[in-house]
Amino acid sequence: MPTVVQDGYTLYIISGCTGATLILRDEFETEVYSTQITDETDEITLPSTLSGTYEIRLVRGSQTFVGEIEL
């Protein structure tokens, strides 16, 4: 199970995310941000231009983990 901790616009990658793609979608299901997570990724700084509630997805192979994030 992936573990990610949020502090403002920074996401800290704790475990279970290597090889996954992180995707943020807005209320219209439009992809507004995405990035690949590698072995070296320990944190991701999201664009400060994003504001509001977004769907966060971690896609790893055939598995997709979905949640909600407030920026």
Predicted model as a PDB file, atoms N, CA, C, CB and O in Angstrom, pLDDT in the B-factor column:
MODEL        1                                                                  
ATOM      1  N   MET A   1       0.846  -1.174   0.000  1.00 88.00           N  
ATOM      2  CA  MET A   1       0.000   0.000   0.000  1.00 88.00           C  
ATOM      3  C   MET A   1       0.894   1.241   0.000  1.00 88.00           C  
ATOM      4  CB  MET A   1      -0.964  -0.004   1.223  1.00 88.00           C  
ATOM      5  O   MET A   1       1.780   1.364   0.846  1.00 88.00           O  
ATOM      6  N   PRO A   2       0.671   2.154  -0.936  1.00 93.00           N  
ATOM      7  CA  PRO A   2       1.464   3.381  -0.982  1.00 93.00           C  
ATOM      8  C   PRO A   2       1.190   4.272   0.232  1.00 93.00           C  
ATOM      9  CB  PRO A   2       1.170   4.149  -2.272  1.00 93.00           C  
ATOM     10  O   PRO A   2       0.065   4.346   0.728  1.00 93.00           O  
ATOM     11  N   THR A   3       2.246   4.944   0.697  1.00 95.00           N  
ATOM     12  CA  THR A   3       2.110   5.884   1.790  1.00 95.00           C  
ATOM     13  C   THR A   3       2.712   7.216   1.367  1.00 95.00           C  
ATOM     14  CB  THR A   3       2.786   5.348   3.075  1.00 95.00           C  
ATOM     15  O   THR A   3       3.898   7.296   1.050  1.00 95.00           O  
ATOM     16  N   VAL A   4       1.875   8.278   1.363  1.00 96.00           N  
ATOM     17  CA  VAL A   4       2.286   9.628   0.989  1.00 96.00           C  
ATOM     18  C   VAL A   4       1.759  10.573   2.067  1.00 96.00           C  
ATOM     19  CB  VAL A   4       1.752  10.027  -0.446  1.00 96.00           C  
ATOM     20  O   VAL A   4       0.612  10.459   2.498  1.00 96.00           O  
ATOM     21  N   VAL A   5       2.613  11.508   2.496  1.00 96.00           N  
ATOM     22  CA  VAL A   5       2.227  12.488   3.512  1.00 96.00           C  
ATOM     23  C   VAL A   5       2.281  13.874   2.874  1.00 96.00           C  
ATOM     24  CB  VAL A   5       3.162  12.406   4.776  1.00 96.00           C  
ATOM     25  O   VAL A   5       3.234  14.201   2.167  1.00 96.00           O  
ATOM     26  N   GLN A   6       1.255  14.685   3.128  1.00 97.00           N  
ATOM     27  CA  GLN A   6       1.178  16.029   2.558  1.00 97.00           C  
ATOM     28  C   GLN A   6       1.497  17.079   3.606  1.00 97.00           C  
ATOM     29  CB  GLN A   6      -0.208  16.284   1.965  1.00 97.00           C  
ATOM     30  O   GLN A   6       1.028  17.010   4.742  1.00 97.00           O  
ATOM     31  N   ASP A   7       2.309  18.058   3.203  1.00 97.00           N  
ATOM     32  CA  ASP A   7       2.564  19.255   4.013  1.00 97.00           C  
ATOM     33  C   ASP A   7       2.482  20.436   3.057  1.00 97.00           C  
ATOM     34  CB  ASP A   7       3.978  19.192   4.758  1.00 97.00           C  
ATOM     35  O   ASP A   7       3.463  20.775   2.395  1.00 97.00           O  
ATOM     36  N   GLY A   8       1.305  21.065   2.985  1.00 97.00           N  
ATOM     37  CA  GLY A   8       1.102  22.156   2.034  1.00 97.00           C  
ATOM     38  C   GLY A   8       1.185  21.639   0.609  1.00 97.00           C  
ATOM     39  O   GLY A   8       0.426  20.753   0.215  1.00 97.00           O  
ATOM     40  N   TYR A   9       2.115  22.198  -0.163  1.00 98.00           N  
ATOM     41  CA  TYR A   9       2.275  21.802  -1.561  1.00 98.00           C  
ATOM     42  C   TYR A   9       3.353  20.739  -1.744  1.00 98.00           C  
ATOM     43  CB  TYR A   9       2.608  23.014  -2.407  1.00 98.00           C  
ATOM     44  O   TYR A   9       3.722  20.417  -2.873  1.00 98.00           O  
ATOM     45  N   THR A  10       3.857  20.196  -0.645  1.00 98.00           N  
ATOM     46  CA  THR A  10       4.878  19.157  -0.724  1.00 98.00           C  
ATOM     47  C   THR A  10       4.285  17.815  -0.335  1.00 98.00           C  
ATOM     48  CB  THR A  10       6.074  19.497   0.178  1.00 98.00           C  
ATOM     49  O   THR A  10       3.629  17.681   0.697  1.00 98.00           O  
ATOM     50  N   LEU A  11       4.531  16.816  -1.190  1.00 98.00           N  
ATOM     51  CA  LEU A  11       4.143  15.441  -0.892  1.00 98.00           C  
ATOM     52  C   LEU A  11       5.408  14.664  -0.569  1.00 98.00           C  
ATOM     53  CB  LEU A  11       3.362  14.788  -2.087  1.00 98.00           C  
ATOM     54  O   LEU A  11       6.357  14.665  -1.353  1.00 98.00           O  
ATOM     55  N   TYR A  12       5.427  14.003   0.579  1.00 97.00           N  
ATOM     56  CA  TYR A  12       6.569  13.184   0.983  1.00 97.00           C  
ATOM     57  C   TYR A  12       6.241  11.725   0.687  1.00 97.00           C  
ATOM     58  CB  TYR A  12       6.910  13.388   2.499  1.00 97.00           C  
ATOM     59  O   TYR A  12       5.255  11.182   1.186  1.00 97.00           O  
ATOM     60  N   ILE A  13       7.077  11.104  -0.126  1.00 96.00           N  
ATOM     61  CA  ILE A  13       6.880   9.718  -0.523  1.00 96.00           C  
ATOM     62  C   ILE A  13       7.500   8.834   0.548  1.00 96.00           C  
ATOM     63  CB  ILE A  13       7.503   9.429  -1.931  1.00 96.00           C  
ATOM     64  O   ILE A  13       8.719   8.829   0.715  1.00 96.00           O  
ATOM     65  N   ILE A  14       6.682   8.090   1.273  1.00 95.00           N  
ATOM     66  CA  ILE A  14       7.162   7.269   2.379  1.00 95.00           C  
ATOM     67  C   ILE A  14       7.472   5.843   1.910  1.00 95.00           C  
ATOM     68  CB  ILE A  14       6.124   7.242   3.511  1.00 95.00           C  
ATOM     69  O   ILE A  14       8.570   5.338   2.145  1.00 95.00           O  
ATOM     70  N   SER A  15       6.516   5.201   1.254  1.00 94.00           N  
ATOM     71  CA  SER A  15       6.747   3.828   0.806  1.00 94.00           C  
ATOM     72  C   SER A  15       5.710   3.408  -0.231  1.00 94.00           C  
ATOM     73  CB  SER A  15       6.718   2.865   1.999  1.00 94.00           C  
ATOM     74  O   SER A  15       4.650   4.019  -0.363  1.00 94.00           O  
ATOM     75  N   GLY A  16       6.051   2.342  -0.964  1.00 93.00           N  
ATOM     76  CA  GLY A  16       5.113   1.700  -1.874  1.00 93.00           C  
ATOM     77  C   GLY A  16       4.784   2.449  -3.149  1.00 93.00           C  
ATOM     78  O   GLY A  16       3.798   2.124  -3.810  1.00 93.00           O  
ATOM     79  N   CYS A  17       5.587   3.452  -3.517  1.00 95.00           N  
ATOM     80  CA  CYS A  17       5.249   4.280  -4.671  1.00 95.00           C  
ATOM     81  C   CYS A  17       6.227   4.150  -5.842  1.00 95.00           C  
ATOM     82  CB  CYS A  17       5.181   5.710  -4.247  1.00 95.00           C  
ATOM     83  O   CYS A  17       5.955   4.674  -6.922  1.00 95.00           O  
ATOM     84  N   THR A  18       7.344   3.472  -5.654  1.00 94.00           N  
ATOM     85  CA  THR A  18       8.352   3.375  -6.710  1.00 94.00           C  
ATOM     86  C   THR A  18       7.745   2.768  -7.964  1.00 94.00           C  
ATOM     87  CB  THR A  18       9.555   2.538  -6.241  1.00 94.00           C  
ATOM     88  O   THR A  18       7.094   1.725  -7.911  1.00 94.00           O  
ATOM     89  N   GLY A  19       7.965   3.431  -9.093  1.00 95.00           N  
ATOM     90  CA  GLY A  19       7.442   2.970 -10.372  1.00 95.00           C  
ATOM     91  C   GLY A  19       6.029   3.430 -10.665  1.00 95.00           C  
ATOM     92  O   GLY A  19       5.483   3.135 -11.729  1.00 95.00           O  
ATOM     93  N   ALA A  20       5.434   4.151  -9.729  1.00 97.00           N  
ATOM     94  CA  ALA A  20       4.061   4.627  -9.923  1.00 97.00           C  
ATOM     95  C   ALA A  20       4.062   5.990 -10.607  1.00 97.00           C  
ATOM     96  CB  ALA A  20       3.315   4.708  -8.572  1.00 97.00           C  
ATOM     97  O   ALA A  20       5.059   6.712 -10.594  1.00 97.00           O  
ATOM     98  N   THR A  21       2.936   6.317 -11.194  1.00 97.00           N  
ATOM     99  CA  THR A  21       2.698   7.655 -11.724  1.00 97.00           C  
ATOM    100  C   THR A  21       1.692   8.332 -10.820  1.00 97.00           C  
ATOM    101  CB  THR A  21       2.192   7.612 -13.204  1.00 97.00           C  
ATOM    102  O   THR A  21       0.625   7.784 -10.541  1.00 97.00           O  
ATOM    103  N   LEU A  22       2.036   9.536 -10.358  1.00 98.00           N  
ATOM    104  CA  LEU A  22       1.134  10.328  -9.546  1.00 98.00           C  
ATOM    105  C   LEU A  22       0.382  11.273 -10.469  1.00 98.00           C  
ATOM    106  CB  LEU A  22       1.901  11.108  -8.436  1.00 98.00           C  
ATOM    107  O   LEU A  22       0.992  11.981 -11.270  1.00 98.00           O  
ATOM    108  N   ILE A  23      -0.937  11.287 -10.360  1.00 98.00           N  
ATOM    109  CA  ILE A  23      -1.792  12.114 -11.213  1.00 98.00           C  
ATOM    110  C   ILE A  23      -2.762  12.899 -10.336  1.00 98.00           C  
ATOM    111  CB  ILE A  23      -2.565  11.240 -12.248  1.00 98.00           C  
ATOM    112  O   ILE A  23      -3.360  12.350  -9.411  1.00 98.00           O  
ATOM    113  N   LEU A  24      -2.911  14.180 -10.634  1.00 98.00           N  
ATOM    114  CA  LEU A  24      -3.953  14.994  -9.996  1.00 98.00           C  
ATOM    115  C   LEU A  24      -4.988  15.337 -11.047  1.00 98.00           C  
ATOM    116  CB  LEU A  24      -3.359  16.295  -9.349  1.00 98.00           C  
ATOM    117  O   LEU A  24      -4.645  15.723 -12.164  1.00 98.00           O  
ATOM    118  N   ARG A  25      -6.270  15.194 -10.685  1.00 98.00           N  
ATOM    119  CA  ARG A  25      -7.372  15.541 -11.578  1.00 98.00           C  
ATOM    120  C   ARG A  25      -8.275  16.549 -10.884  1.00 98.00           C  
ATOM    121  CB  ARG A  25      -8.175  14.277 -11.995  1.00 98.00           C  
ATOM    122  O   ARG A  25      -8.508  16.474  -9.678  1.00 98.00           O  
ATOM    123  N   ASP A  26      -8.777  17.494 -11.671  1.00 97.00           N  
ATOM    124  CA  ASP A  26      -9.684  18.486 -11.103  1.00 97.00           C  
ATOM    125  C   ASP A  26     -11.117  17.948 -11.078  1.00 97.00           C  
ATOM    126  CB  ASP A  26      -9.617  19.801 -11.907  1.00 97.00           C  
ATOM    127  O   ASP A  26     -11.358  16.784 -11.401  1.00 97.00           O  
ATOM    128  N   GLU A  27     -12.057  18.802 -10.694  1.00 95.00           N  
ATOM    129  CA  GLU A  27     -13.457  18.399 -10.558  1.00 95.00           C  
ATOM    130  C   GLU A  27     -14.093  17.954 -11.869  1.00 95.00           C  
ATOM    131  CB  GLU A  27     -14.252  19.532  -9.986  1.00 95.00           C  
ATOM    132  O   GLU A  27     -15.125  17.283 -11.861  1.00 95.00           O  
ATOM    133  N   PHE A  28     -13.487  18.323 -12.996  1.00 95.00           N  
ATOM    134  CA  PHE A  28     -13.994  17.922 -14.310  1.00 95.00           C  
ATOM    135  C   PHE A  28     -13.272  16.692 -14.838  1.00 95.00           C  
ATOM    136  CB  PHE A  28     -13.854  19.070 -15.302  1.00 95.00           C  
ATOM    137  O   PHE A  28     -13.422  16.331 -16.005  1.00 95.00           O  
ATOM    138  N   GLU A  29     -12.477  16.040 -13.966  1.00 95.00           N  
ATOM    139  CA  GLU A  29     -11.680  14.855 -14.290  1.00 95.00           C  
ATOM    140  C   GLU A  29     -10.598  15.143 -15.318  1.00 95.00           C  
ATOM    141  CB  GLU A  29     -12.576  13.755 -14.799  1.00 95.00           C  
ATOM    142  O   GLU A  29     -10.135  14.240 -16.015  1.00 95.00           O  
ATOM    143  N   THR A  30     -10.192  16.420 -15.408  1.00 96.00           N  
ATOM    144  CA  THR A  30      -9.103  16.822 -16.285  1.00 96.00           C  
ATOM    145  C   THR A  30      -7.793  16.659 -15.531  1.00 96.00           C  
ATOM    146  CB  THR A  30      -9.284  18.285 -16.780  1.00 96.00           C  
ATOM    147  O   THR A  30      -7.666  17.104 -14.391  1.00 96.00           O  
ATOM    148  N   GLU A  31      -6.822  16.021 -16.168  1.00 98.00           N  
ATOM    149  CA  GLU A  31      -5.509  15.851 -15.548  1.00 98.00           C  
ATOM    150  C   GLU A  31      -4.798  17.198 -15.507  1.00 98.00           C  
ATOM    151  CB  GLU A  31      -4.658  14.800 -16.319  1.00 98.00           C  
ATOM    152  O   GLU A  31      -4.548  17.807 -16.548  1.00 98.00           O  
ATOM    153  N   VAL A  32      -4.473  17.662 -14.298  1.00 98.00           N  
ATOM    154  CA  VAL A  32      -3.831  18.965 -14.146  1.00 98.00           C  
ATOM    155  C   VAL A  32      -2.351  18.841 -13.782  1.00 98.00           C  
ATOM    156  CB  VAL A  32      -4.555  19.777 -13.087  1.00 98.00           C  
ATOM    157  O   VAL A  32      -1.606  19.817 -13.873  1.00 98.00           O  
ATOM    158  N   TYR A  33      -1.924  17.640 -13.368  1.00 98.00           N  
ATOM    159  CA  TYR A  33      -0.526  17.430 -13.000  1.00 98.00           C  
ATOM    160  C   TYR A  33      -0.241  15.932 -13.005  1.00 98.00           C  
ATOM    161  CB  TYR A  33      -0.207  18.054 -11.602  1.00 98.00           C  
ATOM    162  O   TYR A  33      -1.092  15.131 -12.617  1.00 98.00           O  
ATOM    163  N   SER A  34       0.952  15.559 -13.446  1.00 98.00           N  
ATOM    164  CA  SER A  34       1.380  14.167 -13.320  1.00 98.00           C  
ATOM    165  C   SER A  34       2.905  14.109 -13.272  1.00 98.00           C  
ATOM    166  CB  SER A  34       0.834  13.309 -14.498  1.00 98.00           C  
ATOM    167  O   SER A  34       3.596  14.966 -13.823  1.00 98.00           O  
ATOM    168  N   THR A  35       3.403  13.089 -12.608  1.00 98.00           N  
ATOM    169  CA  THR A  35       4.847  12.868 -12.527  1.00 98.00           C  
ATOM    170  C   THR A  35       5.104  11.399 -12.240  1.00 98.00           C  
ATOM    171  CB  THR A  35       5.496  13.767 -11.434  1.00 98.00           C  
ATOM    172  O   THR A  35       4.286  10.722 -11.616  1.00 98.00           O  
ATOM    173  N   GLN A  36       6.229  10.921 -12.692  1.00 98.00           N  
ATOM    174  CA  GLN A  36       6.662   9.550 -12.447  1.00 98.00           C  
ATOM    175  C   GLN A  36       7.451   9.512 -11.144  1.00 98.00           C  
ATOM    176  CB  GLN A  36       7.518   9.007 -13.635  1.00 98.00           C  
ATOM    177  O   GLN A  36       8.261  10.403 -10.887  1.00 98.00           O  
ATOM    178  N   ILE A  37       7.227   8.502 -10.326  1.00 97.00           N  
ATOM    179  CA  ILE A  37       7.946   8.337  -9.068  1.00 97.00           C  
ATOM    180  C   ILE A  37       9.016   7.270  -9.258  1.00 97.00           C  
ATOM    181  CB  ILE A  37       6.975   7.957  -7.907  1.00 97.00           C  
ATOM    182  O   ILE A  37       8.717   6.149  -9.667  1.00 97.00           O  
ATOM    183  N   THR A  38      10.255   7.621  -8.961  1.00 95.00           N  
ATOM    184  CA  THR A  38      11.383   6.698  -9.114  1.00 95.00           C  
ATOM    185  C   THR A  38      11.944   6.316  -7.744  1.00 95.00           C  
ATOM    186  CB  THR A  38      12.491   7.331  -9.993  1.00 95.00           C  
ATOM    187  O   THR A  38      11.445   6.764  -6.712  1.00 95.00           O  
ATOM    188  N   ASP A  39      12.987   5.483  -7.749  1.00 93.00           N  
ATOM    189  CA  ASP A  39      13.666   5.109  -6.503  1.00 93.00           C  
ATOM    190  C   ASP A  39      14.214   6.328  -5.777  1.00 93.00           C  
ATOM    191  CB  ASP A  39      14.799   4.126  -6.789  1.00 93.00           C  
ATOM    192  O   ASP A  39      14.279   6.348  -4.548  1.00 93.00           O  
ATOM    193  N   GLU A  40      14.608   7.344  -6.536  1.00 94.00           N  
ATOM    194  CA  GLU A  40      15.225   8.529  -5.950  1.00 94.00           C  
ATOM    195  C   GLU A  40      14.205   9.577  -5.475  1.00 94.00           C  
ATOM    196  CB  GLU A  40      16.157   9.155  -6.955  1.00 94.00           C  
ATOM    197  O   GLU A  40      14.580  10.540  -4.806  1.00 94.00           O  
ATOM    198  N   THR A  41      12.941   9.398  -5.811  1.00 95.00           N  
ATOM    199  CA  THR A  41      11.920  10.377  -5.439  1.00 95.00           C  
ATOM    200  C   THR A  41      11.577  10.226  -3.967  1.00 95.00           C  
ATOM    201  CB  THR A  41      10.654  10.214  -6.311  1.00 95.00           C  
ATOM    202  O   THR A  41      11.057   9.190  -3.552  1.00 95.00           O  
ATOM    203  N   ASP A  42      11.866  11.260  -3.170  1.00 95.00           N  
ATOM    204  CA  ASP A  42      11.454  11.219  -1.770  1.00 95.00           C  
ATOM    205  C   ASP A  42      10.457  12.333  -1.447  1.00 95.00           C  
ATOM    206  CB  ASP A  42      12.675  11.329  -0.859  1.00 95.00           C  
ATOM    207  O   ASP A  42       9.782  12.297  -0.418  1.00 95.00           O  
ATOM    208  N   GLU A  43      10.374  13.322  -2.342  1.00 97.00           N  
ATOM    209  CA  GLU A  43       9.344  14.341  -2.180  1.00 97.00           C  
ATOM    210  C   GLU A  43       8.997  14.943  -3.540  1.00 97.00           C  
ATOM    211  CB  GLU A  43       9.812  15.444  -1.197  1.00 97.00           C  
ATOM    212  O   GLU A  43       9.806  14.943  -4.467  1.00 97.00           O  
ATOM    213  N   ILE A  44       7.770  15.455  -3.630  1.00 97.00           N  
ATOM    214  CA  ILE A  44       7.270  16.090  -4.839  1.00 97.00           C  
ATOM    215  C   ILE A  44       6.678  17.432  -4.431  1.00 97.00           C  
ATOM    216  CB  ILE A  44       6.209  15.190  -5.575  1.00 97.00           C  
ATOM    217  O   ILE A  44       5.835  17.498  -3.537  1.00 97.00           O  
ATOM    218  N   THR A  45       7.118  18.493  -5.082  1.00 98.00           N  
ATOM    219  CA  THR A  45       6.550  19.809  -4.834  1.00 98.00           C  
ATOM    220  C   THR A  45       5.537  20.098  -5.937  1.00 98.00           C  
ATOM    221  CB  THR A  45       7.662  20.913  -4.778  1.00 98.00           C  
ATOM    222  O   THR A  45       5.886  20.173  -7.115  1.00 98.00           O  
ATOM    223  N   LEU A  46       4.293  20.256  -5.541  1.00 98.00           N  
ATOM    224  CA  LEU A  46       3.213  20.530  -6.491  1.00 98.00           C  
ATOM    225  C   LEU A  46       3.210  22.009  -6.855  1.00 98.00           C  
ATOM    226  CB  LEU A  46       1.840  20.113  -5.904  1.00 98.00           C  
ATOM    227  O   LEU A  46       3.643  22.841  -6.058  1.00 98.00           O  
ATOM    228  N   PRO A  47       2.726  22.345  -8.049  1.00 97.00           N  
ATOM    229  CA  PRO A  47       2.666  23.753  -8.468  1.00 97.00           C  
ATOM    230  C   PRO A  47       1.783  24.582  -7.536  1.00 97.00           C  
ATOM    231  CB  PRO A  47       2.144  23.858  -9.906  1.00 97.00           C  
ATOM    232  O   PRO A  47       0.669  24.179  -7.202  1.00 97.00           O  
ATOM    233  N   SER A  48       2.287  25.729  -7.128  1.00 96.00           N  
ATOM    234  CA  SER A  48       1.529  26.599  -6.216  1.00 96.00           C  
ATOM    235  C   SER A  48       0.338  27.261  -6.910  1.00 96.00           C  
ATOM    236  CB  SER A  48       2.446  27.675  -5.634  1.00 96.00           C  
ATOM    237  O   SER A  48      -0.481  27.909  -6.257  1.00 96.00           O  
ATOM    238  N   THR A  49       0.242  27.100  -8.227  1.00 96.00           N  
ATOM    239  CA  THR A  49      -0.898  27.641  -8.970  1.00 96.00           C  
ATOM    240  C   THR A  49      -2.157  26.789  -8.774  1.00 96.00           C  
ATOM    241  CB  THR A  49      -0.559  27.734 -10.461  1.00 96.00           C  
ATOM    242  O   THR A  49      -3.260  27.229  -9.099  1.00 96.00           O  
ATOM    243  N   LEU A  50      -1.995  25.582  -8.249  1.00 97.00           N  
ATOM    244  CA  LEU A  50      -3.142  24.715  -7.990  1.00 97.00           C  
ATOM    245  C   LEU A  50      -3.790  25.129  -6.678  1.00 97.00           C  
ATOM    246  CB  LEU A  50      -2.719  23.220  -7.948  1.00 97.00           C  
ATOM    247  O   LEU A  50      -3.103  25.421  -5.699  1.00 97.00           O  
ATOM    248  N   SER A  51      -5.109  25.151  -6.665  1.00 97.00           N  
ATOM    249  CA  SER A  51      -5.840  25.517  -5.463  1.00 97.00           C  
ATOM    250  C   SER A  51      -7.186  24.811  -5.475  1.00 97.00           C  
ATOM    251  CB  SER A  51      -6.020  27.054  -5.361  1.00 97.00           C  
ATOM    252  O   SER A  51      -7.860  24.763  -6.505  1.00 97.00           O  
ATOM    253  N   GLY A  52      -7.573  24.269  -4.341  1.00 97.00           N  
ATOM    254  CA  GLY A  52      -8.855  23.591  -4.249  1.00 97.00           C  
ATOM    255  C   GLY A  52      -8.700  22.119  -3.945  1.00 97.00           C  
ATOM    256  O   GLY A  52      -7.663  21.683  -3.444  1.00 97.00           O  
ATOM    257  N   THR A  53      -9.732  21.354  -4.250  1.00 97.00           N  
ATOM    258  CA  THR A  53      -9.753  19.917  -3.992  1.00 97.00           C  
ATOM    259  C   THR A  53      -9.506  19.167  -5.295  1.00 97.00           C  
ATOM    260  CB  THR A  53     -11.102  19.484  -3.356  1.00 97.00           C  
ATOM    261  O   THR A  53     -10.095  19.478  -6.331  1.00 97.00           O  
ATOM    262  N   TYR A  54      -8.628  18.179  -5.223  1.00 98.00           N  
ATOM    263  CA  TYR A  54      -8.267  17.383  -6.394  1.00 98.00           C  
ATOM    264  C   TYR A  54      -8.339  15.899  -6.064  1.00 98.00           C  
ATOM    265  CB  TYR A  54      -6.857  17.753  -6.891  1.00 98.00           C  
ATOM    266  O   TYR A  54      -8.165  15.488  -4.916  1.00 98.00           O  
ATOM    267  N   GLU A  55      -8.599  15.106  -7.096  1.00 98.00           N  
ATOM    268  CA  GLU A  55      -8.476  13.664  -6.965  1.00 98.00           C  
ATOM    269  C   GLU A  55      -7.002  13.341  -7.175  1.00 98.00           C  
ATOM    270  CB  GLU A  55      -9.404  12.893  -7.993  1.00 98.00           C  
ATOM    271  O   GLU A  55      -6.397  13.804  -8.143  1.00 98.00           O  
ATOM    272  N   ILE A  56      -6.421  12.552  -6.278  1.00 97.00           N  
ATOM    273  CA  ILE A  56      -5.038  12.116  -6.424  1.00 97.00           C  
ATOM    274  C   ILE A  56      -5.060  10.627  -6.751  1.00 97.00           C  
ATOM    275  CB  ILE A  56      -4.197  12.409  -5.123  1.00 97.00           C  
ATOM    276  O   ILE A  56      -5.759   9.841  -6.110  1.00 97.00           O  
ATOM    277  N   ARG A  57      -4.279  10.259  -7.763  1.00 97.00           N  
ATOM    278  CA  ARG A  57      -4.189   8.864  -8.187  1.00 97.00           C  
ATOM    279  C   ARG A  57      -2.731   8.445  -8.205  1.00 97.00           C  
ATOM    280  CB  ARG A  57      -4.838   8.658  -9.582  1.00 97.00           C  
ATOM    281  O   ARG A  57      -1.862   9.188  -8.661  1.00 97.00           O  
ATOM    282  N   LEU A  58      -2.477   7.260  -7.710  1.00 97.00           N  
ATOM    283  CA  LEU A  58      -1.183   6.613  -7.865  1.00 97.00           C  
ATOM    284  C   LEU A  58      -1.431   5.370  -8.708  1.00 97.00           C  
ATOM    285  CB  LEU A  58      -0.519   6.260  -6.465  1.00 97.00           C  
ATOM    286  O   LEU A  58      -2.114   4.439  -8.280  1.00 97.00           O  
ATOM    287  N   VAL A  59      -0.874   5.367  -9.898  1.00 97.00           N  
ATOM    288  CA  VAL A  59      -1.074   4.258 -10.830  1.00 97.00           C  
ATOM    289  C   VAL A  59       0.236   3.485 -10.904  1.00 97.00           C  
ATOM    290  CB  VAL A  59      -1.524   4.765 -12.255  1.00 97.00           C  
ATOM    291  O   VAL A  59       1.271   4.017 -11.308  1.00 97.00           O  
ATOM    292  N   ARG A  60       0.166   2.213 -10.503  1.00 94.00           N  
ATOM    293  CA  ARG A  60       1.346   1.342 -10.491  1.00 94.00           C  
ATOM    294  C   ARG A  60       0.958   0.027 -11.159  1.00 94.00           C  
ATOM    295  CB  ARG A  60       1.878   1.102  -9.021  1.00 94.00           C  
ATOM    296  O   ARG A  60       0.298  -0.825 -10.564  1.00 94.00           O  
ATOM    297  N   GLY A  61       1.386  -0.111 -12.410  1.00 93.00           N  
ATOM    298  CA  GLY A  61       1.005  -1.310 -13.162  1.00 93.00           C  
ATOM    299  C   GLY A  61      -0.495  -1.383 -13.331  1.00 93.00           C  
ATOM    300  O   GLY A  61      -1.115  -0.447 -13.837  1.00 93.00           O  
ATOM    301  N   SER A  62      -1.083  -2.490 -12.909  1.00 96.00           N  
ATOM    302  CA  SER A  62      -2.537  -2.658 -13.034  1.00 96.00           C  
ATOM    303  C   SER A  62      -3.286  -2.136 -11.808  1.00 96.00           C  
ATOM    304  CB  SER A  62      -2.875  -4.130 -13.252  1.00 96.00           C  
ATOM    305  O   SER A  62      -4.513  -2.219 -11.750  1.00 96.00           O  
ATOM    306  N   GLN A  63      -2.553  -1.599 -10.828  1.00 96.00           N  
ATOM    307  CA  GLN A  63      -3.186  -1.088  -9.615  1.00 96.00           C  
ATOM    308  C   GLN A  63      -3.311   0.438  -9.676  1.00 96.00           C  
ATOM    309  CB  GLN A  63      -2.381  -1.513  -8.367  1.00 96.00           C  
ATOM    310  O   GLN A  63      -2.396   1.136 -10.114  1.00 96.00           O  
ATOM    311  N   THR A  64      -4.470   0.937  -9.226  1.00 97.00           N  
ATOM    312  CA  THR A  64      -4.699   2.365  -9.108  1.00 97.00           C  
ATOM    313  C   THR A  64      -5.242   2.651  -7.716  1.00 97.00           C  
ATOM    314  CB  THR A  64      -5.674   2.873 -10.209  1.00 97.00           C  
ATOM    315  O   THR A  64      -6.252   2.089  -7.292  1.00 97.00           O  
ATOM    316  N   PHE A  65      -4.535   3.553  -7.008  1.00 97.00           N  
ATOM    317  CA  PHE A  65      -4.940   3.980  -5.673  1.00 97.00           C  
ATOM    318  C   PHE A  65      -5.480   5.413  -5.818  1.00 97.00           C  
ATOM    319  CB  PHE A  65      -3.728   3.901  -4.632  1.00 97.00           C  
ATOM    320  O   PHE A  65      -4.816   6.277  -6.392  1.00 97.00           O  
ATOM    321  N   VAL A  66      -6.683   5.652  -5.294  1.00 97.00           N  
ATOM    322  CA  VAL A  66      -7.368   6.921  -5.494  1.00 97.00           C  
ATOM    323  C   VAL A  66      -7.683   7.563  -4.142  1.00 97.00           C  
ATOM    324  CB  VAL A  66      -8.660   6.719  -6.315  1.00 97.00           C  
ATOM    325  O   VAL A  66      -8.087   6.887  -3.195  1.00 97.00           O  
ATOM    326  N   GLY A  67      -7.491   8.875  -4.075  1.00 96.00           N  
ATOM    327  CA  GLY A  67      -7.827   9.619  -2.867  1.00 96.00           C  
ATOM    328  C   GLY A  67      -8.177  11.036  -3.228  1.00 96.00           C  
ATOM    329  O   GLY A  67      -8.406  11.358  -4.393  1.00 96.00           O  
ATOM    330  N   GLU A  68      -8.218  11.889  -2.212  1.00 97.00           N  
ATOM    331  CA  GLU A  68      -8.552  13.289  -2.397  1.00 97.00           C  
ATOM    332  C   GLU A  68      -7.509  14.140  -1.687  1.00 97.00           C  
ATOM    333  CB  GLU A  68      -9.976  13.599  -1.869  1.00 97.00           C  
ATOM    334  O   GLU A  68      -7.025  13.779  -0.614  1.00 97.00           O  
ATOM    335  N   ILE A  69      -7.169  15.265  -2.288  1.00 97.00           N  
ATOM    336  CA  ILE A  69      -6.159  16.147  -1.726  1.00 97.00           C  
ATOM    337  C   ILE A  69      -6.661  17.585  -1.791  1.00 97.00           C  
ATOM    338  CB  ILE A  69      -4.809  15.997  -2.477  1.00 97.00           C  
ATOM    339  O   ILE A  69      -7.270  17.996  -2.779  1.00 97.00           O  
ATOM    340  N   GLU A  70      -6.402  18.343  -0.734  1.00 97.00           N  
ATOM    341  CA  GLU A  70      -6.808  19.759  -0.665  1.00 97.00           C  
ATOM    342  C   GLU A  70      -5.557  20.619  -0.735  1.00 97.00           C  
ATOM    343  CB  GLU A  70      -7.623  20.063   0.648  1.00 97.00           C  
ATOM    344  O   GLU A  70      -4.620  20.434   0.040  1.00 97.00           O  
ATOM    345  N   LEU A  71      -5.551  21.549  -1.657  1.00 97.00           N  
ATOM    346  CA  LEU A  71      -4.413  22.469  -1.807  1.00 97.00           C  
ATOM    347  C   LEU A  71      -4.884  23.892  -1.628  1.00 97.00           C  
ATOM    348  CB  LEU A  71      -3.731  22.299  -3.186  1.00 97.00           C  
ATOM    349  O   LEU A  71      -4.084  24.824  -1.715  1.00 97.00           O  
TER     350      LEU A  71                                                      
ENDMDL                                                                          
END                                                                             
